Amino acid sequence: MRAHDEATGTLQQALQHTAHLLENQPTLAAEQATEILKVVPDHPAALQLLAAARSAQGDARGAIEILLPLTRKQPAWSLAHYELGLALGQAGRHHEAIDALRKAAALKADLPQVWRALADGLATMGDHIAANEAYTQHVRHATRDPRLLAAASALAENRLPEAEALLREQLSQAPTDVAALRMSAEAAARLGRHDDARDLLERCLALAPGFAAARFNYALILHRSNQPEHALAEVNELLSAEPDHAGYLNLKAAVLCRIGDYEPAIHIYGDLLARDARYPRVWMSYGHALKTAGYGGRAIDAYRRGLSLEPSCGEIWWSLANLKTLRFSADDLATMRAQFARADLADDDRLHLAFAIGKALEDAGEHAPSFQHYAQGNAIRHGQLRYNADDTSARVRHIRQRYTREFFHARAGMGSDARDPIFIVGLPRSGSTLIEQILSSHSQVEGTMELPEITSITRLLREQSEADSATPYHDVLATLDAKALRALGERYLDHTRIQRKTSAPLFIDKMPNNFMHIGLIHLMLPNARIIDARRHPLACCFSGFKQHFARGQSFSYSLEDIGRYYRDYVSLMAHFDAVLPGRMHRVIYERMVEDTEGEIRRLLDYCGLPFEASCLQFFENARPVRTASSEQVRQPIYREGVDHWRHYSPWLAPLEEVLGPVLGSYPESPACEAT
């Protein structure tokens, strides 16, 4: 008995060793299987391994010669039919291969590799509907795959390089593993490689158009990549199959908000919350949409409903503070402080609460503890980012060197003739939303807010460069001819058209950071208007420092960084004033406050627009406003905000030192900044 057990154990070890060799050394695996069969003739497992080894060596006929009799002797063995299907497919006998694989799936439905092979075979035969169904079954059972389980575990624990390595290995062996493709896309997206993620998901959906989870990921990537029209189409396809799916509806509402369709988004959020009111983050998103659409009171109610469910949610507290016009009660402040004191509070909640408490204390006139909380929030956020002020300064130097008078003179008359866009640039918190509100109160102008399309175009140009540089797109731009520059201008107009809801001939793009791309804007849209919104350096920089931005503006979380950024901005604008004289119109915030009508008239003249009294009543304009100033610009201009920063002057010495001559020369640029 013992001898039998030992012999059985030795046989199992030999079979396991053969299976291991099969992964990378099929020739050795075939030799090992042959040796086993000499000792145990017609052993089914050894025959299956020998056949698999022959297939791996390209000997499909030899594999089939083994597998056909084996499947007749072992008709209920799914793995044998699977191997036969693979060999038949390799031999070009596709109909027989599909029959064998269908039999394998019928015998044991939970083998993901069987479904994948069947789907591949059906796709090869052009039966894409059946292939899609088979890929769907593959996804359903892929959780049993040990490699995918390991990759999923790595993804769950955010060990992204390890997850990518596992998935890369899986896809090298099974390029049509749609579950692995989707997981690889998720890893790429988390690493910020959205183009790679999009490509992987497109491959995945080409194979398995019914893979709903992959299509949802694809829609999300499109949304994040500033392709809202395409994102909306993907979400609508998902909803056609599952019209009540909360996740799909949530994403649709977010995309609708991105393109300015707030009323249907508000309706979706309202329906979701009527169905199930237990989700604080949905209440927050509902509040964001309501606030932007001008329903301030309802937004506050939505935020507070969210806080009643999750009082530690710092982002909702900050959303209330970010209304700017709301004043927290003593009970609110006590609750925020109690949550802030929790040892188990997540960093994101802590930093949002720090900013919100800072705002509450500022409103109460307690400026020292207010600054302390602003500084705490900034320190946490600064530690999460990798902003380098030296990189920004280098970019500005590169731009100044590239864009000369001669450069622009050689390209005069190029680009699109359209004059539709009005670009408002500068630093955040510089009064740009006020300018936008004033202009959008004119009958010929539509306010479309901060649009990411210029950034998308720079990314497109950057992809055309092979240079190892922080700013290669400028070098690519320099190589473009008149036709290409005109195409860029037309692309900008086409991609922003979805944001335009009225028949007004002009529209506003208020992305402040576009001041870095004035050269691009001028070359592709030479007739577009460019307005530089500028505010006192200390007022503007400190207002940015006490603001937590939803995204971007990584320079704003350190007084030194934001001061250097302001200084670089002034330097770059002075350069463009010199090489493109008269191209831009500058609005000084303090002058707008002191002489509102005069500044508005000068602004309209620059835009080629007749004066309209509605521009003086801009605060009556009920249009959606997305920025932090949304509630402030719905009120008349007030003088008190101009010098509010002085309450914090005892703590702004680092900012003053970094600003240097830019501070002393305001509102003009230092003489040394001109080109």
VOGU-3710 file (C-alpha; in Angstrom, 3 decimals, decimal comma):
1> mrahdeatgt> 0,000/0,000/0,000  2,822/2,333/0,956  4,658/1,588/-2,284  1,494/2,418/-4,238  1,129/5,727/-2,432  4,759/6,579/-3,114  4,361/5,740/-6,794  1,208/7,869/-6,995  2,979/10,753/-5,303  5,927/10,481/-7,657
11> lqqalqhtah> 3,568/10,501/-10,659  1,770/13,620/-9,412  5,088/15,382/-8,893  6,151/14,451/-12,417  2,861/15,780/-13,849  3,158/19,025/-11,887  6,735/19,454/-13,089  5,591/18,935/-16,682  2,818/21,521/-16,280  5,377/23,983/-14,918
21> llenqptlaa> 7,727/23,349/-17,872  4,816/23,891/-20,248  4,600/27,566/-19,292  7,999/28,476/-20,766  9,745/25,343/-22,078  7,258/23,333/-24,162  10,002/21,145/-25,718  11,135/19,950/-22,301  7,495/19,539/-21,259  6,885/17,254/-24,255
31> eqateilkvv> 9,942/15,162/-23,346  8,800/14,885/-19,729  5,237/13,888/-20,746  6,651/11,254/-23,110  8,738/9,765/-20,295  5,664/9,600/-18,038  3,701/7,813/-20,774  6,456/5,204/-21,079  5,896/4,343/-17,432  2,094/4,830/-17,394
41> pdhpaalqll> 0,802/4,301/-20,946  -2,336/6,238/-21,976  -2,376/8,279/-18,757  -5,027/10,985/-19,515  -3,269/13,895/-17,776  0,062/13,054/-19,407  -1,613/12,839/-22,827  -3,293/16,225/-22,285  0,056/17,792/-21,314  1,822/16,237/-24,286
51> aaarsaqgda> -0,859/17,579/-26,629  -0,618/21,054/-25,081  3,163/20,950/-25,462  2,854/20,029/-29,131  0,414/22,906/-29,696  2,844/25,268/-27,988  5,574/24,027/-30,346  3,348/24,757/-33,340  2,504/21,105/-33,982  -1,297/21,412/-34,076
61> rgaieillpl> -1,720/18,212/-36,114  0,269/16,201/-33,562  -1,852/17,647/-30,747  -5,095/16,786/-32,541  -3,939/13,197/-33,097  -3,642/12,833/-29,328  -6,737/14,810/-28,311  -9,380/13,316/-30,628  -9,084/9,802/-29,127  -8,589/11,276/-25,664
71> trkqpawsla> -11,913/13,184/-25,809  -13,667/10,030/-27,033  -12,310/8,099/-24,049  -12,896/11,020/-21,623  -16,094/12,647/-23,000  -16,867/14,499/-19,751  -13,404/16,037/-19,320  -13,743/19,759/-20,073  -9,991/20,439/-20,194  -9,426/17,866/-22,947
81> hyelglalgq> -12,135/19,444/-25,127  -10,593/22,863/-24,411  -7,154/21,723/-25,579  -8,733/20,125/-28,649  -10,508/23,390/-29,450  -7,224/25,318/-29,216  -5,429/22,833/-31,473  -8,240/22,771/-34,042  -8,271/26,572/-34,127  -4,504/26,596/-34,573
91> agrhheaida> -4,922/24,215/-37,507  -7,506/26,506/-39,127  -10,429/24,132/-38,463  -12,475/26,892/-36,859  -15,970/25,380/-36,956  -14,716/22,196/-35,284  -12,750/24,312/-32,794  -15,867/26,235/-31,789  -17,802/22,989/-31,345  -15,064/21,595/-29,080
101> lrkaaalkad> -14,902/24,785/-27,024  -18,688/24,943/-26,674  -18,592/21,381/-25,350  -15,824/22,344/-22,907  -17,890/25,302/-21,663  -21,006/23,154/-21,306  -19,093/20,606/-19,235  -17,474/23,152/-16,909  -18,762/26,699/-17,223  -16,481/28,329/-14,669
111> lpqvwralad> -13,206/28,082/-16,615  -12,481/31,647/-17,850  -9,850/30,503/-20,367  -12,450/28,336/-22,131  -14,799/31,274/-22,606  -11,963/33,500/-23,806  -10,848/30,940/-26,388  -14,447/30,459/-27,527  -14,928/34,218/-27,844  -11,709/34,510/-29,863
121> glatmgdhia> -12,866/31,728/-32,176  -16,310/33,240/-32,680  -14,777/36,648/-33,382  -12,472/35,046/-35,956  -15,557/33,600/-37,657  -17,266/37,009/-37,633  -19,962/36,059/-35,128  -19,452/39,147/-32,988  -22,739/38,911/-31,100  -21,922/35,400/-29,868
131> aneaytqhvr> -18,303/36,458/-29,245  -19,513/39,322/-27,079  -21,638/36,913/-25,041  -18,660/34,585/-24,603  -16,390/37,452/-23,523  -19,066/38,433/-21,014  -18,937/34,902/-19,588  -15,139/35,136/-19,502  -15,379/38,292/-17,391  -17,946/36,664/-15,130
141> hatrdprlla> -15,614/33,776/-14,318  -12,261/35,606/-14,520  -12,249/36,136/-10,757  -11,163/32,500/-10,462  -7,975/33,145/-12,419  -5,063/33,152/-9,919  -3,104/35,781/-11,892  -6,042/38,117/-12,084  -6,769/37,553/-8,415  -3,199/38,578/-7,583
151> aasalaenrl> -3,448/41,630/-9,846  -6,795/42,591/-8,306  -5,272/42,352/-4,843  -2,381/44,604/-5,914  -4,825/47,126/-7,379  -6,939/47,100/-4,215  -3,840/47,838/-2,132  -2,629/50,478/-4,630  0,527/48,512/-5,473  0,243/49,772/-9,026
161> peaeallreq> 3,654/48,759/-10,470  3,118/45,206/-9,228  -0,414/45,121/-10,642  0,814/46,394/-14,001  3,582/43,789/-14,142  1,158/40,933/-13,406  -1,345/42,191/-15,968  1,343/42,771/-18,588  2,452/39,148/-18,189  -1,136/37,939/-18,445
171> lsqaptdvaa> -1,780/39,954/-21,612  1,449/38,766/-23,206  0,067/35,243/-22,949  -3,611/36,078/-23,482  -3,900/39,360/-25,466  -7,696/39,050/-25,628  -8,225/38,674/-21,889  -10,768/41,464/-21,615  -10,801/41,350/-17,817  -7,041/41,923/-17,779
181> lrmsaeaaar> -7,397/44,738/-20,330  -9,931/46,508/-18,120  -7,779/46,089/-15,019  -4,712/47,351/-16,911  -6,698/50,419/-17,924  -7,631/51,029/-14,304  -3,969/50,876/-13,269  -2,981/53,266/-16,082  -5,735/55,710/-15,121  -4,638/55,724/-11,481
191> lgrhddardl> -1,117/56,522/-12,636  -2,449/59,473/-14,650  -1,852/57,847/-18,046  -5,329/58,523/-19,392  -4,389/58,032/-23,046  -3,046/54,541/-22,289  -6,172/53,751/-20,276  -8,400/54,909/-23,119  -6,514/52,775/-25,678  -6,747/49,673/-23,471
201> lerclalapg> -10,472/50,150/-22,946  -11,069/50,671/-26,652  -9,316/47,353/-27,332  -11,391/45,751/-24,591  -14,714/47,059/-25,925  -13,834/46,155/-29,507  -13,631/42,567/-28,275  -16,485/42,696/-25,766  -18,912/45,558/-26,481  -21,267/44,164/-23,845
211> faaarfnyal> -18,666/44,464/-21,062  -20,570/47,073/-19,046  -17,891/47,642/-16,399  -15,321/48,412/-19,111  -17,727/50,781/-20,882  -18,356/52,597/-17,609  -14,593/52,955/-17,106  -14,299/54,185/-20,683  -17,000/56,812/-20,165  -15,237/57,956/-17,000
221> ilhrsnqpeh> -11,889/58,279/-18,808  -13,531/60,254/-21,619  -15,108/62,554/-19,031  -11,759/63,139/-17,339  -10,041/63,653/-20,704  -12,353/66,526/-21,683  -14,407/64,574/-24,204  -17,878/65,140/-22,732  -19,854/64,444/-25,901  -18,269/61,014/-26,293
231> alaevnells> -18,575/60,331/-22,565  -22,277/61,155/-22,684  -22,807/58,796/-25,626  -21,160/55,929/-23,728  -23,187/56,599/-20,575  -26,410/56,743/-22,571  -25,580/53,362/-24,121  -25,131/51,921/-20,641  -28,402/53,478/-19,492  -30,263/52,035/-22,477
241> aepdhagyln> -29,641/48,608/-20,952  -29,972/49,622/-17,276  -31,933/52,903/-17,081  -32,065/52,933/-13,271  -28,399/52,166/-12,599  -27,321/54,687/-9,942  -23,651/54,715/-10,938  -24,422/55,429/-14,584  -26,893/58,177/-13,646  -24,363/59,753/-11,293
251> lkaavlcrig> -21,760/59,911/-14,058  -24,293/61,280/-16,534  -25,145/64,082/-14,122  -21,434/64,895/-13,707  -20,933/65,037/-17,492  -24,009/67,247/-17,890  -22,566/69,636/-15,312  -19,288/69,682/-17,244  -21,097/70,902/-20,375  -23,274/73,387/-18,486
261> dyepaihiyg> -26,587/71,474/-18,623  -27,343/71,946/-14,943  -31,126/71,593/-14,919  -31,199/67,976/-16,184  -28,265/67,170/-13,887  -30,152/68,591/-10,910  -33,160/66,496/-11,900  -31,019/63,317/-11,996  -29,456/64,007/-8,596  -32,872/64,764/-7,150
271> dllardaryp> -34,302/61,490/-8,455  -31,340/59,498/-7,130  -31,705/61,007/-3,668  -35,474/60,530/-3,660  -34,799/56,861/-4,327  -32,079/56,539/-1,675  -31,029/59,495/0,487  -28,230/57,732/2,387  -25,252/58,931/0,311  -23,514/62,099/1,543
281> rvwmsyghal> -21,341/62,449/-1,565  -24,404/62,481/-3,810  -25,880/65,229/-1,622  -22,614/67,114/-2,098  -22,704/66,746/-5,893  -26,342/67,847/-5,818  -25,292/70,887/-3,799  -22,533/71,740/-6,285  -24,988/71,654/-9,197  -27,570/73,728/-7,320
291> ktagyggrai> -24,977/76,313/-6,260  -23,638/76,710/-9,800  -27,130/77,083/-11,234  -27,902/79,871/-8,761  -30,027/77,969/-6,244  -27,975/79,006/-3,221  -30,540/78,189/-0,544  -31,237/74,734/-1,928  -27,492/74,106/-2,239  -27,005/74,873/1,461
301> dayrrglsle> -29,827/72,488/2,343  -28,242/69,748/0,219  -24,818/70,232/1,801  -26,311/70,106/5,285  -28,212/66,916/4,471  -24,876/65,397/3,472  -23,263/66,533/6,721  -26,095/65,049/8,758  -25,050/61,696/7,307  -21,279/62,211/7,540
311> pscgeiwwsl> -20,290/65,102/9,838  -16,592/64,329/9,298  -16,777/64,998/5,549  -14,409/67,928/5,241  -15,188/68,490/1,579  -18,833/69,287/2,350  -17,838/71,689/5,134  -15,486/73,395/2,699  -18,239/73,488/0,069  -20,357/75,493/2,506
321> anlktlrfsa> -17,426/77,773/3,334  -16,665/78,165/-0,367  -20,029/79,813/-0,930  -18,212/82,859/0,547  -21,520/84,466/1,545  -22,506/81,909/4,216  -21,571/82,520/7,850  -21,103/79,487/10,064  -22,901/79,382/13,392  -21,181/78,752/16,726
331> ddlatmraqf> -22,589/75,218/16,639  -21,136/74,704/13,150  -17,712/75,829/14,328  -17,878/73,589/17,400  -18,798/70,588/15,237  -15,992/71,281/12,785  -13,462/71,638/15,583  -14,608/68,399/17,184  -14,206/66,544/13,874  -10,840/68,226/13,212
341> aradladddr> -9,580/66,981/16,582  -10,254/63,329/15,721  -7,092/61,255/15,538  -8,596/58,935/12,902  -9,548/61,693/10,441  -8,327/61,171/6,860  -5,905/63,769/5,493  -8,340/64,958/2,802  -11,055/65,550/5,391  -8,556/67,269/7,688
351> lhlafaigka> -7,275/69,681/5,056  -10,799/70,599/3,915  -11,862/71,167/7,514  -8,768/73,308/8,129  -9,754/75,619/5,263  -13,400/75,688/6,391  -12,487/76,485/10,017  -10,107/79,154/8,744  -12,993/80,764/6,867  -15,311/80,565/9,899
361> ledagehaps> -12,703/82,217/12,134  -11,970/84,854/9,483  -15,649/85,803/9,394  -15,592/86,036/13,205  -12,623/88,421/13,067  -10,251/85,940/14,746  -7,471/86,386/12,219  -4,536/84,781/14,057  -6,196/81,349/14,574  -7,785/81,726/11,139
371> fqhyaqgnai> -4,362/82,057/9,516  -3,101/79,118/11,569  -5,841/76,877/10,155  -5,287/78,127/6,602  -1,586/77,342/7,033  -2,398/73,837/8,333  -4,661/73,075/5,388  -2,074/74,373/2,936  0,708/72,352/4,557  -1,253/69,108/4,195
381> rhgqlrynad> -2,121/69,807/0,569  1,399/70,996/-0,249  2,728/67,698/1,069  0,434/65,753/-1,269  1,644/67,581/-4,376  4,936/67,714/-6,247  4,890/71,306/-7,380  8,288/72,824/-8,169  8,451/76,602/-8,581  11,753/76,293/-10,455
391> dtsarvrhir> 9,981/74,307/-13,181  7,435/77,092/-13,658  10,162/79,724/-13,875  11,979/77,595/-16,453  8,787/77,313/-18,513  8,356/81,064/-18,481  11,969/81,621/-19,555  11,516/79,129/-22,396  8,341/80,874/-23,585  9,978/84,305/-23,471
401> qrytreffha> 12,883/83,031/-25,536  10,678/81,250/-28,073  8,020/83,886/-28,736  9,744/86,989/-30,125  8,503/89,860/-32,264  10,138/88,206/-35,268  8,456/84,878/-34,467  4,989/86,442/-34,541  5,769/88,695/-37,516  6,725/85,643/-39,604
411> ragmgsdard> 3,318/84,098/-38,851  1,125/87,163/-39,262  -2,253/86,397/-40,833  -2,185/82,704/-39,946  -4,771/80,873/-37,849  -8,567/80,932/-37,900  -10,316/84,223/-38,672  -13,001/83,571/-36,038  -13,388/86,152/-33,289  -15,853/84,153/-31,174
421> pifivglprs> -13,734/83,553/-28,050  -12,921/86,073/-25,360  -10,143/84,672/-23,175  -9,846/85,927/-19,599  -6,471/85,007/-18,120  -4,464/85,746/-14,986  -4,248/84,226/-11,551  -7,205/82,671/-9,738  -8,935/85,053/-7,308  -7,924/88,056/-9,424
431> gstlieqils> -11,422/89,263/-10,309  -11,736/87,203/-13,486  -15,191/85,863/-12,563  -16,382/89,441/-12,046  -15,167/90,367/-15,537  -16,849/87,284/-16,959  -20,104/88,152/-15,190  -19,989/91,698/-16,549  -19,279/90,625/-20,124  -21,817/87,786/-20,084
441> shsqvegtme> -24,468/90,326/-19,100  -24,052/91,793/-22,613  -26,534/90,565/-25,220  -23,763/89,493/-27,605  -21,675/87,490/-25,123  -22,210/84,098/-23,511  -20,310/83,072/-20,402  -19,126/79,471/-20,706  -16,698/79,560/-17,763  -13,348/77,778/-17,428
451> lpeitsitrl> -12,830/75,544/-20,447  -10,039/72,939/-20,583  -9,716/72,862/-24,367  -6,497/74,897/-24,597  -4,858/72,390/-22,247  -6,154/69,552/-24,445  -4,570/71,157/-27,506  -1,230/71,559/-25,744  -1,401/67,865/-24,829  -2,109/67,017/-28,478
461> lreqseadsa> 0,928/69,020/-29,597  3,060/67,513/-26,861  2,243/64,025/-28,145  3,761/65,038/-31,482  7,093/65,800/-29,854  9,823/63,358/-29,057  11,831/65,937/-27,154  12,698/65,257/-23,535  11,578/68,657/-22,323  9,129/70,142/-19,856
471> tpyhdvlatl> 7,694/72,380/-22,571  8,090/70,606/-25,903  4,769/71,736/-27,348  6,126/75,234/-28,021  8,798/73,721/-30,240  6,205/71,677/-32,119  4,007/74,755/-32,518  6,903/76,583/-34,167  6,945/73,993/-36,976  3,262/74,346/-37,932
481> dakalralge> 2,233/76,066/-41,167  -0,786/78,297/-41,800  -3,079/75,354/-42,553  -2,162/73,546/-39,351  -2,586/76,668/-37,210  -5,986/77,327/-38,742  -6,947/73,698/-38,031  -6,031/74,154/-34,370  -8,256/77,224/-34,167  -11,128/75,371/-35,803
491> ryldhtriqr> -10,586/72,428/-33,457  -10,864/74,761/-30,476  -14,155/76,164/-31,797  -15,544/72,703/-32,591  -14,652/71,230/-29,201  -16,082/74,148/-27,232  -19,326/74,346/-29,200  -21,037/71,931/-26,796  -20,577/74,534/-24,040  -22,498/77,221/-25,969
501> ktsaplfidk> -26,209/77,258/-25,149  -27,323/80,540/-26,766  -27,047/82,242/-30,145  -24,681/84,938/-28,826  -21,840/85,449/-31,349  -19,133/85,688/-28,664  -18,322/83,430/-25,724  -15,911/83,521/-22,794  -13,200/81,058/-21,863  -12,167/81,972/-18,335
511> mpnnfmhigl> -9,424/79,436/-17,680  -6,959/81,648/-15,746  -3,857/79,532/-16,381  -4,197/80,105/-20,122  -1,837/83,062/-19,668  0,892/80,446/-20,166  -0,510/79,761/-23,645  -1,020/83,242/-25,082  1,422/82,467/-27,890  -0,692/79,466/-28,928
521> ihlmlpnari> -3,956/81,413/-28,612  -2,644/84,283/-30,718  -1,321/82,004/-33,469  -4,436/79,858/-33,867  -7,077/82,541/-33,084  -5,485/85,907/-33,907  -8,831/87,750/-33,750  -9,844/86,414/-30,341  -9,814/88,938/-27,494  -7,498/88,340/-24,526
531> idarrhplac> -8,182/90,050/-21,200  -5,655/90,007/-18,381  -7,356/90,182/-14,965  -4,942/91,557/-12,387  -5,312/92,232/-8,670  -2,970/93,614/-6,001  -0,247/90,965/-5,457  -0,822/90,541/-1,720  -4,608/90,503/-2,077  -4,545/88,063/-4,992
541> cfsgfkqhfa> -1,907/85,729/-3,578  -3,353/85,546/-0,092  -6,845/85,006/-1,499  -5,406/82,045/-3,414  -3,587/80,785/-0,329  -6,802/80,598/1,691  -8,647/78,870/-1,160  -8,645/75,103/-1,593  -9,088/74,481/-5,309  -10,904/71,409/-6,566
551> rgqsfsysle> -8,090/70,695/-9,029  -4,986/72,310/-10,454  -3,392/75,451/-8,997  -0,692/73,384/-7,287  1,356/76,554/-6,785  -1,176/78,016/-4,348  -0,403/75,963/-1,220  2,724/77,831/-0,124  3,177/81,592/0,276  6,605/81,354/-1,345
561> digryyrdyv> 5,309/79,289/-4,284  2,324/81,504/-4,970  4,494/84,622/-4,745  6,945/83,220/-7,271  4,071/82,186/-9,534  2,654/85,720/-9,451  6,105/87,082/-10,239  6,505/84,705/-13,200  3,044/85,656/-14,425  3,883/89,370/-14,377
571> slmahfdavl> 7,139/88,666/-16,185  5,417/86,695/-18,935  2,628/89,237/-19,422  5,191/92,036/-19,663  6,935/90,029/-22,370  3,754/89,637/-24,417  2,938/93,320/-23,944  6,312/94,051/-25,563  6,217/91,563/-28,449  2,462/91,892/-29,155
581> pgrmhrviye> 1,768/95,530/-28,253  -1,932/96,271/-27,787  -2,911/92,628/-28,171  -4,280/92,273/-24,632  -6,486/94,427/-22,439  -5,638/94,582/-18,761  -8,299/95,072/-16,082  -6,980/96,156/-12,692  -9,398/94,927/-10,061  -9,023/97,952/-7,772
591> rmvedtegei> -9,769/100,312/-10,676  -12,869/98,302/-11,519  -14,045/98,771/-7,927  -13,314/102,528/-7,904  -14,611/103,388/-11,393  -16,889/100,549/-12,394  -18,686/102,221/-15,292  -15,508/103,698/-16,790  -13,706/100,349/-16,646  -16,701/98,520/-18,121
601> rrlldycglp> -16,873/100,970/-21,027  -13,156/100,516/-21,737  -13,571/96,741/-21,533  -16,471/96,732/-23,994  -14,578/99,022/-26,375  -11,682/96,585/-26,457  -14,103/93,739/-27,235  -15,695/95,749/-30,030  -19,034/95,826/-28,249  -21,470/98,703/-27,781
611> feasclqffe> -22,212/99,766/-24,221  -25,251/98,113/-22,620  -26,577/99,171/-19,228  -27,145/95,504/-18,328  -23,387/95,198/-17,842  -23,662/97,594/-14,887  -26,370/95,376/-13,401  -24,245/92,244/-13,785  -25,300/90,986/-10,344  -28,813/90,417/-11,699
621> narpvrtass> -27,478/87,908/-14,254  -28,757/84,461/-13,195  -26,423/82,422/-15,414  -24,587/79,409/-13,921  -21,231/80,266/-12,295  -18,849/77,446/-11,392  -16,025/79,260/-9,618  -15,510/80,091/-5,959  -16,851/83,594/-6,630  -20,246/82,295/-7,741
631> eqvrqpiyre> -22,198/83,927/-4,917  -20,059/87,064/-4,722  -20,643/88,045/-8,361  -24,383/87,863/-7,761  -23,973/90,944/-5,549  -22,973/94,521/-6,394  -19,264/95,377/-6,213  -18,207/96,238/-2,666  -15,116/98,154/-1,574  -14,509/96,188/1,639
641> gvdhwrhysp> -12,884/93,241/-0,140  -10,058/95,289/-1,661  -7,966/95,629/1,487  -9,218/92,618/3,420  -5,812/90,962/3,158  -4,378/93,603/5,510  -5,914/91,722/8,463  -3,309/89,041/7,751  -0,332/91,293/7,015  1,572/90,177/10,173
651> wlapleevlg> 1,992/86,726/8,602  2,670/87,682/4,977  6,336/88,656/5,196  7,484/85,529/3,254  5,103/86,470/0,452  6,250/90,107/0,372  9,880/89,036/0,231  9,328/86,693/-2,720  7,254/89,242/-4,656  10,057/91,789/-4,429
661> pvlgsypesp> 9,859/94,611/-7,005  6,586/93,237/-8,440  4,893/94,402/-5,242  6,388/97,894/-5,267  5,619/98,590/-8,935  1,986/97,387/-8,934  -0,143/97,929/-10,993  2,672/98,339/-13,495  5,300/95,678/-14,200  8,862/96,246/-12,988
671> aceat> 10,977/97,828/-15,730  13,255/94,782/-15,832  10,346/92,517/-16,781  9,763/94,073/-20,209  11,395/92,387/-23,195
//
